[in-house]
Every structure is written in structure tokens, then in C-alpha cells.
Amino acid sequence: MIPHPAHQPPACARVFPAGGPGTAALAEHVLATGHGTWWTDRTEHPRVIAVTCGDHALLAGDPTALTPTDLAPLTGHCVEASDRFLPVLGAAFDRLHPWDRMLYMHHAAGAPPRVPRAVTVRRLTSEDGPALAALAPSMSWIHATWGGPAGLAASGQGWAAFRKGRVLALACTRFTGSRYEDVACATDPSERRQHLALACVQGLTADITARGRTATWSCSRDNRASRLLAWTAGFRLVREYVHHTTGPIAVSNPSILRAAA
């Protein structure tokens, strides 16, 4: 597929509606922030379009217009697409795993957190880039949709818990849209069970509300800890859905793909 810069979406990008909740805000996030890439099957009159940011992708159009190798840019992504794309995705990748997901919206007042005295919870500033760059590897995924630590620090859309300059927990807008902002959070494994993530999430959701938007929360159905944190922070379940994670590109026969699609 052919890449297009974040701020120059193809005309067919309108297929992704504005104002959607959860990861549906990905397309708006790419356009607003400049982090991410648009993809089409051809330059003129494209039949398929994808948009990627971090490790997430939205895919739309005519699946019969693709060959398996066309989908190489989506390797290692969580892909959301209609069921019509399942044959093309299955033919394109050695591994294609369905992943049950849950979408929550912020509808209630959260429980008040009790933060240890030595910890400061505050909004991130551009000066916090080095502290974010020093995050434990298990937490570094969180700034991927902002192009890295510096991008998230400068975004004004993150809150963190600090002790002596070190980030212990972090909540940020993962995808920012015109009506919704999808929230992500991470906590250093050695600092859990101290209400740190809850405090960060509540600071962030207050900011999102002040911006005139609604906070959403997307997580795996199997992630009990994330679901519990969402509920405690005032999020309520609105729907369940499935996206697919993609493994390495497979060698497939395009004619078989087109017949299956």
C-alpha cells in the first residue's frame, strides 16, 4: 500500500466518520496531531484505505482490491475492520488473532484516590520528556500514539505520578477526537496497588471534560485489572467488540484471496 502523510489524508479518508468513541477516534487523532500514517491501494481513485497510529489500524474499502502483500504495513497491528476483510487478513498473515475488547465511557464520579505523601500527581509538561523516556520497558507503549516521549510530554494530554523525578504511573489520551478522547494508563509493576493510576486517570478525565469531550476507555475483555480501574474511575461499559492482531506476512495466492473475499 502507498503511504500518505498524516496531515494530507486522501479524499477517501472521509469513510472514517468523525466523532466516534474509543479507537474510532484514531483517524481524527492522526489528522489533528500529525502522528500516524494514511495508506491506500493506489494513488488515483483508491479502493482501500487504512490509517495507522501506534500499533492500531483502521481499514476500510473493497477487500477484493488487495493482494496479501498489500497489507504488509499492518504487520504487528491491532486492526479494526468489517468482517468482509477477514478473508484478506487471514490470507495475508501467518497469525491473525481475534481479540475481544470492551468499550467504556466516563459517566460517573470516580472513587477518591489516596496517594502516598512522597508522590506528586500532576499534568505533564514539555520538560517531562526525559522522565517519560526513562519509563520501564513495560510502560513505553503508552507514548507510541504521540510519536514518542517528547510528543506526549508536549501534548498537554497526560498526567503522571512522580517520586523524585521518576514516573511511577501515567495516564494519557491515546486517541483524541472531536467528541471523545480514549484514555490509556500504565503503572510501574513495582508501584502498583497505591491508587497512582487512579489519581492520574481522574486528573486526565477532569481535563477531558473541561475540553468539552467525553473520556472513553478501551481494554481487553480478559484484562480484569484494567476493567476494575475503569469502573473505579467512573467509566461504564457501553459495548463489546472484536479487533484482530496481525502476525508476520504469509505467502498466499492472490487468486485464492479474491475468491474468498
Summary of the structure (lengths in Angstrom):
residues: 261
radius of gyration: 19.1
end to end distance: 18.2
largest distance: 64.2
contacts: 880
relative contact order: 0.20
helix: 37%
strand: 32%
